[in-house]
Amino acid sequence: MGEEEFATEFSKQEVQIADFMRAMAHPARIAIMIRLAKFNTCLKKDVVPNIPVQNSSLKKHLLALEYAGLIKGMTSVHHADYCINWEAFGEFARTFKAFFDEFDFKNVQQNCQARKGRRKRIFNNT
């Protein structure tokens, strides 16, 4: 048996997808993006409607989205305006789609046995 070769780095696509998932890995961030998309305009940080978090937490979530490049904004001592960075969001959407295109959902024929009740499952279609 020969030795297996292991990659020494992750691909650019793998890193981009992980960064995107990390940036979106909180319900408040998903809600912020949905609200910004619906309004299709810049919103003030304390006026993002119906986000069930305190203003200090909202600011942290906005900063995480801004750091990831998914939103762009103007911040000063007196106000902050944010809107979706559509160019970057489109790039992430295309990368994410390419990720899912790697899978052939129609021809899945695995027979893996999962342990019952051991971990919380996001999707219970097992």
DSSP file (Angstrom, degrees, kcal/mol; ACC not computed):
  #  RESIDUE AA STRUCTURE BP1 BP2  ACC     N-H-->O    O-->H-N    N-H-->O    O-->H-N    TCO  KAPPA ALPHA  PHI   PSI    X-CA   Y-CA   Z-CA
    1    1 A M              0   0    0      0, 0.0     2,-0.1     0, 0.0     3,-0.1   0.000 360.0 360.0 360.0 129.8    0.0    0.0    0.0
    2    2 A G        -     0   0    0      1,-0.1     2,-0.2     0, 0.0     0, 0.0  -0.412 360.0 -93.4 -83.8 163.2    1.4    3.4   -1.0
    3    3 A E        -     0   0    0     -2,-0.1     2,-0.2     1,-0.1    -1,-0.1  -0.532  40.1-118.3 -74.8 140.8    1.2    6.5    1.2
    4    4 A E        -     0   0    0     -2,-0.2     2,-0.4    -3,-0.1    -1,-0.1  -0.543  23.8-130.0 -76.3 143.5   -1.7    8.8    0.6
    5    5 A E        -     0   0    0     -2,-0.2     2,-0.4     0, 0.0    -1,-0.0  -0.803  20.8-158.8 -95.2 137.7   -0.9   12.3   -0.6
    6    6 A F        -     0   0    0     -2,-0.4     2,-0.1     2,-0.0     0, 0.0  -0.920  21.0-113.5-116.9 141.4   -2.5   15.1    1.3
    7    7 A A        -     0   0    0     -2,-0.4     3,-0.1     1,-0.1     0, 0.0  -0.403  15.2-151.2 -67.3 147.0   -3.0   18.7    0.0
    8    8 A T  S    S+     0   0    0      1,-0.1     2,-0.3    -2,-0.1    -1,-0.1   0.596  77.3  28.7 -95.8 -12.9   -1.0   21.3    1.8
    9    9 A E  S    S-     0   0    0      0, 0.0     2,-0.2     0, 0.0    -1,-0.1  -0.977  79.6-113.6-143.0 155.6   -3.5   24.1    1.2
   10   10 A F        -     0   0    0     -2,-0.3    -2,-0.0     1,-0.1     2,-0.0  -0.579  43.9-102.1 -82.4 153.6   -7.2   24.5    0.8
   11   11 A S     >  -     0   0    0     -2,-0.2     4,-2.2     1,-0.1     5,-0.2  -0.285  27.9-111.0 -71.4 162.0   -8.4   25.7   -2.6
   12   12 A K  H  > S+     0   0    0      1,-0.2     4,-2.5     2,-0.2     5,-0.2   0.901 120.4  52.2 -58.9 -41.5   -9.4   29.3   -3.1
   13   13 A Q  H  > S+     0   0    0      1,-0.2     4,-2.6     2,-0.2     5,-0.2   0.908 107.8  50.9 -62.8 -42.8  -13.0   28.2   -3.6
   14   14 A E  H  > S+     0   0    0      1,-0.2     4,-2.1     2,-0.2    -1,-0.2   0.904 112.5  46.2 -62.3 -41.3  -12.9   26.2   -0.3
   15   15 A V  H  X S+     0   0    0     -4,-2.2     4,-2.6     2,-0.2    -2,-0.2   0.913 112.3  50.7 -67.4 -42.8  -11.6   29.2    1.6
   16   16 A Q  H  X S+     0   0    0     -4,-2.5     4,-2.5     1,-0.2    -2,-0.2   0.920 111.4  47.7 -61.9 -44.0  -14.2   31.6    0.0
   17   17 A I  H  X S+     0   0    0     -4,-2.6     4,-2.8     2,-0.2    -1,-0.2   0.915 112.5  49.0 -64.3 -42.7  -17.1   29.3    0.9
   18   18 A A  H  X S+     0   0    0     -4,-2.1     4,-2.5    -5,-0.2    -2,-0.2   0.910 111.6  49.4 -63.4 -42.4  -15.8   28.9    4.5
   19   19 A D  H  X S+     0   0    0     -4,-2.6     4,-2.4     2,-0.2    -2,-0.2   0.923 112.5  47.9 -62.2 -43.8  -15.4   32.7    4.9
   20   20 A F  H  X S+     0   0    0     -4,-2.5     4,-1.9     2,-0.2    -2,-0.2   0.932 112.9  47.5 -61.9 -47.0  -19.0   33.2    3.5
   21   21 A M  H  < S+     0   0    0     -4,-2.8     4,-0.3     1,-0.2    -1,-0.2   0.886 112.0  50.5 -64.1 -38.0  -20.5   30.6    5.8
   22   22 A R  H >< S+     0   0    0     -4,-2.5     3,-1.0     1,-0.2    -1,-0.2   0.918 110.6  49.2 -64.2 -42.9  -18.6   32.0    8.8
   23   23 A A  H 3< S+     0   0    0     -4,-2.4    -2,-0.2     1,-0.2    -1,-0.2   0.836 118.1  39.7 -65.9 -32.2  -19.9   35.5    7.9
   24   24 A M  T 3< S+     0   0    0     -4,-1.9     2,-1.1    -5,-0.2    -1,-0.2   0.307  82.4 113.6 -98.1   8.5  -23.5   34.3    7.6
   25   25 A A    <   +     0   0    0     -3,-1.0    -1,-0.2    -4,-0.3    -2,-0.1  -0.032  63.4  68.6 -80.8  36.1  -23.3   31.9   10.6
   26   26 A H  S >> S-     0   0    0     -2,-1.1     4,-1.9    -3,-0.1     3,-0.8  -0.966  77.8-131.3-149.7 135.7  -25.8   33.7   12.7
   27   27 A P  H 3> S+     0   0    0      0, 0.0     4,-2.5     0, 0.0     5,-0.2   0.825 108.5  58.5 -55.7 -32.4  -29.6   34.2   12.3
   28   28 A A  H 3> S+     0   0    0      2,-0.2     4,-2.4     1,-0.2     5,-0.1   0.890 105.5  49.2 -64.9 -37.9  -29.2   37.9   12.9
   29   29 A R  H <> S+     0   0    0     -3,-0.8     4,-2.3     2,-0.2    -1,-0.2   0.892 111.3  48.4 -70.0 -39.3  -26.8   38.3   10.0
   30   30 A I  H  X S+     0   0    0     -4,-1.9     4,-2.3    -6,-0.2    -2,-0.2   0.928 112.6  49.3 -63.6 -44.0  -29.1   36.4    7.7
   31   31 A A  H  X S+     0   0    0     -4,-2.5     4,-2.6    -5,-0.2    -2,-0.2   0.894 109.3  52.2 -62.4 -40.4  -32.0   38.6    8.8
   32   32 A I  H  X S+     0   0    0     -4,-2.4     4,-2.7     2,-0.2     5,-0.2   0.940 110.4  47.7 -60.9 -47.4  -29.9   41.7    8.3
   33   33 A M  H  X S+     0   0    0     -4,-2.3     4,-2.2     1,-0.2    -2,-0.2   0.901 112.0  49.6 -62.7 -41.3  -29.1   40.7    4.7
   34   34 A I  H  X S+     0   0    0     -4,-2.3     4,-2.3     2,-0.2    -1,-0.2   0.924 112.9  46.7 -63.8 -44.2  -32.7   39.8    3.9
   35   35 A R  H  X S+     0   0    0     -4,-2.6     4,-2.2     1,-0.2     5,-0.2   0.908 111.8  50.2 -66.0 -41.1  -33.9   43.2    5.3
   36   36 A L  H  X>S+     0   0    0     -4,-2.7     4,-1.6    -5,-0.2     5,-0.6   0.895 111.9  48.9 -62.9 -38.6  -31.3   45.1    3.4
   37   37 A A  H  <5S+     0   0    0     -4,-2.2    -2,-0.2    -5,-0.2    -1,-0.2   0.898 110.6  50.5 -67.6 -40.2  -32.2   43.3    0.2
   38   38 A K  H  <5S+     0   0    0     -4,-2.3    -2,-0.2     1,-0.2    -1,-0.2   0.901 115.3  41.4 -65.4 -40.9  -35.9   43.9    0.7
   39   39 A F  H  <5S-     0   0    0     -4,-2.2    -1,-0.2    -5,-0.2    -2,-0.2   0.755  88.5-157.1 -79.4 -23.8  -35.4   47.7    1.3
   40   40 A N  T  <5 +     0   0    0     -4,-1.6     2,-0.3    -5,-0.2    -3,-0.1   0.846  61.7  84.9  48.9  40.1  -32.8   47.9   -1.5
   41   41 A T  S   <S-     0   0    0     -5,-0.6     2,-0.3    41,-0.1    -1,-0.2  -0.944  91.2 -78.7-153.8 169.9  -31.4   51.0    0.1
   42   42 A C        -     0   0    0     -2,-0.3     2,-0.4    41,-0.1    41,-0.2  -0.585  46.3-160.1 -76.6 140.2  -29.0   52.0    2.8
   43   43 A L  E     -A   82   0A   0     39,-2.8    39,-2.4    -2,-0.3     2,-0.2  -0.912  19.8-113.1-120.9 148.6  -30.3   51.6    6.3
   44   44 A K  E >   -A   81   0A   0     -2,-0.4     3,-2.3    37,-0.2     4,-0.4  -0.534  31.2-117.0 -76.7 147.2  -29.1   53.2    9.5
   45   45 A K  G >  S+     0   0    0     35,-1.6     3,-0.5     1,-0.3    -1,-0.1   0.796 114.6  45.6 -59.4 -30.6  -27.7   50.7   12.0
   46   46 A D  G 3  S+     0   0    0     34,-0.2    -1,-0.3     1,-0.2     9,-0.1   0.319 108.7  58.4 -95.1  10.7  -30.3   51.4   14.6
   47   47 A V  G <   +     0   0    0     -3,-2.3    -1,-0.2     2,-0.1    -2,-0.2   0.298  62.0 125.9-120.7   7.2  -33.2   51.2   12.1
   48   48 A V    X   -     0   0    0     -3,-0.5     3,-0.7    -4,-0.4   -16,-0.0  -0.580  66.0-126.1 -66.8 111.6  -32.7   47.7   10.7
   49   49 A P  T 3  S+     0   0    0      0, 0.0   -14,-0.1     0, 0.0    -2,-0.1  -0.275  70.5   1.0 -72.5 145.2  -36.3   46.6   11.4
   50   50 A N  T 3  S+     0   0    0      1,-0.2    -3,-0.0   -15,-0.0    -2,-0.0   0.799  76.8 144.3  56.9  40.2  -37.3   43.5   13.4
   51   51 A I    <   -     0   0    0     -3,-0.7     2,-2.3     2,-0.1    -1,-0.2  -0.943  45.6-143.1-105.1 114.2  -33.9   42.2   14.3
   52   52 A P        +     0   0    0      0, 0.0     2,-0.3     0, 0.0   -24,-0.1  -0.269  65.7  94.9 -80.1  57.5  -34.3   40.7   17.8
   53   53 A V  S    S-     0   0    0     -2,-2.3    -2,-0.1   -25,-0.1     2,-0.0  -0.962  78.6-100.0-137.5 157.7  -30.8   41.8   19.1
   54   54 A Q     >  -     0   0    0     -2,-0.3     4,-2.7     1,-0.1     3,-0.4  -0.341  39.1-106.1 -72.7 159.9  -29.6   44.7   21.1
   55   55 A N  H  > S+     0   0    0      1,-0.2     4,-2.4     2,-0.2     5,-0.2   0.852 119.9  54.9 -57.0 -37.8  -28.0   47.6   19.3
   56   56 A S  H  > S+     0   0    0      1,-0.2     4,-1.4     2,-0.2    -1,-0.2   0.906 112.2  43.3 -64.9 -39.1  -24.5   46.7   20.6
   57   57 A S  H  > S+     0   0    0     -3,-0.4     4,-2.2     2,-0.2    -2,-0.2   0.882 110.6  56.1 -70.3 -38.5  -24.9   43.2   19.2
   58   58 A L  H  X S+     0   0    0     -4,-2.7     4,-2.6     1,-0.2    -2,-0.2   0.909 105.1  52.4 -59.2 -42.3  -26.4   44.5   16.0
   59   59 A K  H  X S+     0   0    0     -4,-2.4     4,-2.4     1,-0.2    -1,-0.2   0.906 108.6  50.5 -61.0 -41.7  -23.3   46.7   15.5
   60   60 A K  H  X S+     0   0    0     -4,-1.4     4,-2.0     2,-0.2    -1,-0.2   0.893 111.2  48.3 -63.6 -40.0  -21.1   43.6   15.9
   61   61 A H  H  X S+     0   0    0     -4,-2.2     4,-2.1     2,-0.2    -2,-0.2   0.903 111.2  50.1 -68.1 -40.3  -23.1   41.7   13.3
   62   62 A L  H  X S+     0   0    0     -4,-2.6     4,-2.4     1,-0.2    -2,-0.2   0.907 110.4  50.4 -62.4 -41.8  -22.9   44.6   10.9
   63   63 A L  H  X S+     0   0    0     -4,-2.4     4,-2.9     2,-0.2    -1,-0.2   0.882 108.5  52.1 -64.7 -38.0  -19.2   44.8   11.3
   64   64 A A  H  X S+     0   0    0     -4,-2.0     4,-1.7     2,-0.2    -1,-0.2   0.904 112.2  45.7 -64.8 -40.6  -18.8   41.1   10.7
   65   65 A L  H  <>S+     0   0    0     -4,-2.1     5,-1.9     2,-0.2     6,-1.1   0.876 114.2  48.9 -68.7 -37.4  -20.8   41.4    7.4
   66   66 A E  H ><5S+     0   0    0     -4,-2.4     3,-1.1     4,-0.2    -2,-0.2   0.918 109.0  52.2 -67.4 -43.2  -18.8   44.5    6.5
   67   67 A Y  H 3<5S+     0   0    0     -4,-2.9    -2,-0.2     1,-0.3    -1,-0.2   0.872 108.3  51.7 -60.1 -37.6  -15.5   42.8    7.2
   68   68 A A  T 3<5S-     0   0    0     -4,-1.7    -1,-0.3    -5,-0.2    -2,-0.2   0.607 115.8-119.5 -74.9 -11.1  -16.5   39.9    5.0
   69   69 A G  T < 5S+     0   0    0     -3,-1.1    19,-0.2    -4,-0.4    -3,-0.2   0.513  82.0 118.6  86.9   4.8  -17.3   42.4    2.2
   70   70 A L  S   <S+     0   0    0     -5,-1.9    15,-2.6    -6,-0.2     2,-0.3   0.770  78.6  27.7 -78.0 -25.7  -21.0   41.4    2.0
   71   71 A I  E     -B   84   0A   0     -6,-1.1     2,-0.4    13,-0.3    13,-0.2  -0.929  69.1-153.7-128.6 158.4  -22.2   44.9    3.0
   72   72 A K  E     +B   83   0A   0     11,-2.8    11,-2.3    -2,-0.3     2,-0.3  -0.960  23.2 162.7-128.5 151.2  -20.6   48.3    2.6
   73   73 A G  E     -B   82   0A   0     -2,-0.4     2,-0.5     9,-0.2     9,-0.2  -0.950  37.9-119.2-157.3 173.9  -21.3   51.3    4.8
   74   74 A M  E     -B   81   0A   0      7,-2.2     7,-2.1    -2,-0.3     2,-0.4  -0.989  32.1-171.7-125.1 120.0  -20.3   54.7    6.0
   75   75 A T  E     +B   80   0A   0     -2,-0.5     2,-0.3     5,-0.2     5,-0.2  -0.935  13.8 153.6-118.5 134.0  -19.6   54.9    9.7
   76   76 A S        -     0   0    0      3,-2.6    -2,-0.0    -2,-0.4     0, 0.0  -0.835  58.6 -88.0-140.8-178.0  -19.0   58.0   11.8
   77   77 A V  S    S+     0   0    0     -2,-0.3     3,-0.1     1,-0.2    -1,-0.0   0.857 124.8  36.9 -62.2 -34.6  -19.5   59.1   15.4
   78   78 A H  S    S+     0   0    0      1,-0.2     2,-0.3    -3,-0.0    -1,-0.2   0.710 124.7   1.5 -97.4 -22.0  -23.1   60.2   14.8
   79   79 A H        -     0   0    0      2,-0.0    -3,-2.6   -34,-0.0     2,-0.3  -0.987  47.9-151.1-158.6 166.3  -24.5   57.7   12.3
   80   80 A A  E     - B   0  75A   0     -2,-0.3   -35,-1.6    -5,-0.2     2,-0.4  -0.966  10.8-167.8-144.6 128.4  -23.8   54.5   10.3
   81   81 A D  E     -AB  44  74A   0     -7,-2.1    -7,-2.2    -2,-0.3     2,-0.3  -0.954  10.5-175.8-116.8 136.4  -25.5   53.6    6.9
   82   82 A Y  E     +AB  43  73A   0    -39,-2.4   -39,-2.8    -2,-0.4     2,-0.3  -0.967   9.2 167.2-133.0 147.5  -25.2   50.1    5.4
   83   83 A C  E     - B   0  72A   0    -11,-2.3   -11,-2.8    -2,-0.3     2,-0.2  -0.962  44.4 -81.6-148.7 165.2  -26.3   48.5    2.2
   84   84 A I  E     - B   0  71A   0     -2,-0.3     2,-1.3   -13,-0.2   -13,-0.3  -0.446  30.8-133.7 -69.5 137.3  -25.6   45.2    0.4
   85   85 A N     >  -     0   0    0    -15,-2.6     4,-2.9     1,-0.2     5,-0.2  -0.764  27.3-172.1 -86.9  90.3  -22.4   45.0   -1.6
   86   86 A W  H  > S+     0   0    0     -2,-1.3     4,-2.5     1,-0.2     5,-0.2   0.822  77.2  55.1 -62.1 -34.2  -24.1   43.4   -4.6
   87   87 A E  H  > S+     0   0    0      2,-0.2     4,-1.8     1,-0.2    -1,-0.2   0.951 114.1  39.7 -63.6 -48.5  -21.0   42.8   -6.5
   88   88 A A  H  > S+     0   0    0    -19,-0.2     4,-2.5     2,-0.2    -2,-0.2   0.898 115.3  52.3 -67.6 -40.5  -19.4   40.8   -3.6
   89   89 A F  H  X S+     0   0    0     -4,-2.9     4,-2.5     1,-0.2    -1,-0.2   0.892 108.7  51.2 -64.3 -38.5  -22.7   39.1   -2.7
   90   90 A G  H  X S+     0   0    0     -4,-2.5     4,-2.5    -5,-0.2    -1,-0.2   0.895 109.0  51.0 -63.4 -40.5  -23.1   38.0   -6.4
   91   91 A E  H  X S+     0   0    0     -4,-1.8     4,-2.3     2,-0.2    -2,-0.2   0.919 111.3  47.5 -62.8 -43.6  -19.6   36.6   -6.3
   92   92 A F  H  X S+     0   0    0     -4,-2.5     4,-2.8     2,-0.2    -2,-0.2   0.904 110.7  52.5 -63.4 -40.5  -20.3   34.7   -3.1
   93   93 A A  H  X S+     0   0    0     -4,-2.5     4,-2.4     1,-0.2    -2,-0.2   0.916 110.9  46.7 -62.4 -43.4  -23.6   33.4   -4.6
   94   94 A R  H  X S+     0   0    0     -4,-2.5     4,-2.3     2,-0.2    -1,-0.2   0.903 114.0  48.0 -65.1 -40.9  -21.8   32.1   -7.7
   95   95 A T  H  X S+     0   0    0     -4,-2.3     4,-1.8     2,-0.2    -2,-0.2   0.908 112.5  48.7 -65.2 -42.2  -19.1   30.4   -5.6
   96   96 A F  H  X S+     0   0    0     -4,-2.8     4,-2.0     2,-0.2    -2,-0.2   0.899 111.2  50.1 -65.5 -41.2  -21.7   28.9   -3.3
   97   97 A K  H  X S+     0   0    0     -4,-2.4     4,-2.2     1,-0.2    -2,-0.2   0.917 108.5  52.5 -62.5 -43.1  -23.7   27.6   -6.4
   98   98 A A  H  X S+     0   0    0     -4,-2.3     4,-0.6     1,-0.2    -1,-0.2   0.873 106.3  55.3 -60.4 -36.6  -20.5   26.1   -7.8
   99   99 A F  H >< S+     0   0    0     -4,-1.8     3,-1.1     1,-0.2     4,-0.2   0.943 110.8  43.0 -60.5 -49.1  -20.0   24.3   -4.5
  100  100 A F  H >< S+     0   0    0     -4,-2.0     3,-1.5     1,-0.3    -1,-0.2   0.789 104.1  65.2 -71.0 -26.1  -23.4   22.7   -4.6
  101  101 A D  H 3< S+     0   0    0     -4,-2.2    -1,-0.3     1,-0.3    -2,-0.2   0.690  88.5  71.0 -66.9 -16.9  -22.9   21.9   -8.3
  102  102 A E  T << S+     0   0    0     -3,-1.1     2,-0.3    -4,-0.6    -1,-0.3   0.689  89.1  77.1 -69.6 -18.4  -20.1   19.6   -7.2
  103  103 A F    <   -     0   0    0     -3,-1.5     2,-0.8    -4,-0.2     3,-0.1  -0.741  69.3-149.7-100.5 141.4  -22.7   17.2   -5.7
  104  104 A D    >   +     0   0    0     -2,-0.3     3,-0.7     1,-0.2    -3,-0.1  -0.818  20.1 175.1-107.4  89.6  -24.8   14.8   -7.7
  105  105 A F  G >  S+     0   0    0     -2,-0.8     3,-0.8     1,-0.2    -1,-0.2   0.739  72.5  61.5 -70.0 -22.7  -27.9   14.6   -5.6
  106  106 A K  G 3  S+     0   0    0      1,-0.2    -1,-0.2    -3,-0.1    -2,-0.0   0.785 106.6  43.3 -75.5 -26.7  -29.8   12.4   -8.1
  107  107 A N  G <  S+     0   0    0     -3,-0.7     2,-0.5     2,-0.0    -1,-0.2  -0.024  74.2 140.3-112.4  30.8  -27.4    9.5   -7.9
  108  108 A V    <   +     0   0    0     -3,-0.8    -3,-0.0     1,-0.1     0, 0.0  -0.633  13.5 163.0 -77.7 122.5  -26.7    9.3   -4.2
  109  109 A Q        +     0   0    0     -2,-0.5     2,-0.2     2,-0.0    -1,-0.1  -0.270  19.3 142.4-134.7  47.8  -26.6    5.6   -3.2
  110  110 A Q        -     0   0    0      1,-0.1     2,-0.1     2,-0.0    -2,-0.0  -0.598  35.2-161.9 -89.3 152.4  -24.9    5.7    0.2
  111  111 A N        +     0   0    0     -2,-0.2     2,-0.4     2,-0.0    -1,-0.1  -0.533  29.0 156.7-130.4  65.8  -25.9    3.3    3.0
  112  112 A C        -     0   0    0     -2,-0.1     2,-0.6     1,-0.0    -2,-0.0  -0.756  35.1-139.0 -94.4 137.9  -24.5    5.0    6.1
  113  113 A Q        -     0   0    0     -2,-0.4     2,-0.4     0, 0.0    -2,-0.0  -0.856  17.2-157.3 -97.4 122.2  -25.9    4.3    9.4
  114  114 A A        -     0   0    0     -2,-0.6     2,-0.2    12,-0.1    12,-0.0  -0.766  21.6-114.0 -97.7 142.8  -26.3    7.3   11.7
  115  115 A R        -     0   0    0     -2,-0.4     3,-0.5     1,-0.1     2,-0.3  -0.533  35.8-120.7 -71.3 141.0  -26.5    7.0   15.4
  116  116 A K  S    S-     0   0    0     -2,-0.2    -1,-0.1     1,-0.2     0, 0.0  -0.657  80.4  -2.6 -87.7 136.8  -29.8    8.1   16.7
  117  117 A G  S    S+     0   0    0     -2,-0.3    -1,-0.2     2,-0.2     3,-0.1   0.568  94.2 111.7  70.3  12.3  -30.2   11.0   19.2
  118  118 A R  S    S+     0   0    0     -3,-0.5     2,-0.3     1,-0.2    -2,-0.1   0.840  78.7  19.9 -87.9 -34.4  -26.5   11.7   19.7
  119  119 A R  S    S-     0   0    0     -4,-0.3     2,-0.3     0, 0.0    -2,-0.2  -0.947  83.5-100.4-136.1 153.8  -26.3   15.1   18.0
  120  120 A K        -     0   0    0     -2,-0.3     2,-0.4    -3,-0.1    -2,-0.0  -0.564  40.0-147.4 -69.6 132.6  -28.6   17.9   17.1
  121  121 A R        -     0   0    0     -2,-0.3     3,-0.1     1,-0.2    -1,-0.0  -0.875  13.8-155.8-106.9 137.6  -29.4   17.7   13.4
  122  122 A I  S    S+     0   0    0     -2,-0.4     2,-0.5     1,-0.3    -1,-0.2   0.926  90.7  29.0 -73.2 -45.6  -30.0   20.7   11.3
  123  123 A F        -     0   0    0      1,-0.0    -1,-0.3     2,-0.0     0, 0.0  -0.970  67.3-161.6-118.3 130.0  -32.0   18.8    8.8
  124  124 A N        +     0   0    0     -2,-0.5     2,-0.7     1,-0.1    -1,-0.0  -0.092  53.0 119.6-102.3  34.1  -34.0   15.7    9.9
  125  125 A N              0   0    0      1,-0.2    -1,-0.1     0, 0.0    -2,-0.0  -0.245 360.0 360.0 -91.2  46.8  -34.5   14.2    6.5
  126  126 A T              0   0    0     -2,-0.7    -1,-0.2   -12,-0.0   -12,-0.1   0.426 360.0 360.0-106.3 360.0  -32.6   11.0    7.4
